[in-house]
Amino acid sequence: MPHVSSTKLGDKSKKKIENLLLSYLVEAGGREREKIFLEIVTPTERTMIGKRLLMIYMLDRGATLYQVSKVLGVSFSTVARFQLRLEQGRFNNARRWLKTQFGSRWIRKAFELAVIPFALQRKSLRYLLHD
């Protein structure tokens, strides 16, 4: 879990920080953005961001709350919160972006392999392999 400072920032400071982050995301070139990202975002933070994106993707693809929780190693309540926000339309931009990123065949296959243990509860292995 990343360290969260106990010092509270004012709304004005938060807005400036948010604007700086958005500027970095929009203005930095691809390679430069990647280098900066790897320098300033810890491995734990990168994993957390990745899990959030995968939660959205998996829920959008019809995975159950239980499946997402077990596959990604996050709490059931966290997945339930994301499901509620997804239903409220709060992740529409992320959903669109994920659909373009996860259009590749190997990523779809990785997702399918991750949920096989759960599918086995309902289907035979032979059916899964030919599905």
C-alpha positions in Angstrom: 0.0 0.0 0.0 1.5 3.4 -1.0 2.1 5.9 1.7 -0.5 8.6 2.0 0.7 11.9 3.6 -1.3 13.0 6.6 -0.9 16.6 5.5 -4.0 17.8 3.8 -3.8 19.9 0.7 -6.2 22.7 -0.1 -8.5 22.6 -3.1 -6.4 25.1 -5.0 -3.2 23.0 -4.5 -5.0 19.8 -5.4 -6.3 21.5 -8.6 -2.7 22.6 -9.5 -1.4 19.1 -9.0 -4.2 17.6 -11.1 -3.5 20.1 -13.9 0.2 19.2 -13.8 -0.7 15.5 -14.1 -3.1 16.1 -16.9 -0.5 18.2 -18.7 2.0 15.4 -18.4 -0.5 12.9 -19.8 -1.5 15.1 -22.7 1.7 16.9 -23.7 4.6 14.4 -23.1 5.4 12.2 -26.0 5.0 8.4 -25.8 8.6 7.5 -24.9 9.1 10.5 -22.7 5.8 9.8 -20.9 6.8 6.2 -20.3 10.2 7.1 -18.9 8.7 9.7 -16.6 6.0 7.3 -15.5 8.5 4.6 -14.6 10.7 7.1 -12.7 7.9 8.6 -10.5 5.3 5.9 -10.1 6.3 3.1 -7.8 5.9 -0.6 -8.8 3.1 -0.8 -6.2 1.3 2.2 -7.6 1.7 0.8 -11.2 0.2 -2.5 -10.0 -2.7 -0.6 -8.4 -3.5 1.4 -11.5 -3.2 -1.8 -13.6 -5.6 -3.6 -11.4 -8.1 -0.8 -11.6 -8.0 -0.9 -15.3 -8.3 -4.7 -15.4 -11.3 -4.5 -13.0 -13.1 -2.3 -15.4 -12.2 -4.5 -18.3 -13.2 -7.7 -16.6 -16.5 -6.4 -15.3 -17.3 -5.0 -18.7 -16.7 -8.4 -20.2 -19.1 -10.0 -17.8 -16.8 -11.5 -15.2 -18.4 -11.9 -11.8 -17.4 -9.9 -8.7 -16.0 -13.1 -7.3 -13.9 -13.9 -10.4 -12.5 -10.4 -10.5 -11.7 -10.5 -6.8 -9.9 -13.8 -7.0 -8.0 -13.2 -10.3 -6.7 -9.8 -9.3 -6.3 -10.4 -5.6 -8.5 -7.4 -4.6 -11.3 -7.3 -2.0 -14.8 -8.2 -3.0 -16.0 -4.8 -1.7 -13.5 -3.0 -4.0 -14.8 -4.8 -7.0 -18.4 -4.1 -5.9 -17.6 -0.4 -5.7 -16.1 -0.5 -9.2 -19.1 -2.4 -10.5 -21.5 0.2 -9.1 -19.4 3.0 -10.6 -19.4 1.2 -13.9 -23.2 0.9 -13.9 -23.4 4.6 -13.1 -21.3 5.4 -16.2 -18.4 6.8 -14.4 -15.8 4.8 -16.3 -17.0 5.4 -19.9 -13.7 6.9 -21.1 -11.7 4.2 -19.6 -14.0 1.6 -21.1 -13.6 3.0 -24.6 -9.8 3.1 -24.2 -9.7 -0.4 -22.8 -11.7 -1.8 -25.7 -9.0 -0.5 -28.1 -6.2 -1.8 -26.0 -7.7 -5.2 -25.3 -8.7 -5.7 -28.9 -5.5 -7.6 -29.4 -5.8 -11.4 -29.5 -3.2 -12.2 -27.0 -4.7 -10.0 -24.3 -8.1 -11.5 -24.8 -6.6 -15.0 -24.5 -4.8 -14.0 -21.3 -8.1 -12.8 -19.9 -9.8 -16.0 -20.9 -7.0 -18.1 -19.3 -7.4 -16.1 -16.1 -11.0 -17.0 -15.7 -10.7 -20.7 -16.7 -10.7 -21.9 -13.1 -14.1 -20.2 -12.6 -15.5 -21.4 -15.9 -14.5 -25.0 -14.9 -17.1 -24.9 -12.2 -19.8 -24.7 -15.0 -18.2 -26.3 -18.1 -16.1 -29.3 -18.9 -12.4 -28.8 -19.8 -13.1 -30.4 -23.2 -15.8 -27.8 -23.9 -13.6 -24.9 -22.7 -10.7 -26.0 -25.0 -12.9 -26.2 -28.0 -15.0 -23.1 -27.1 
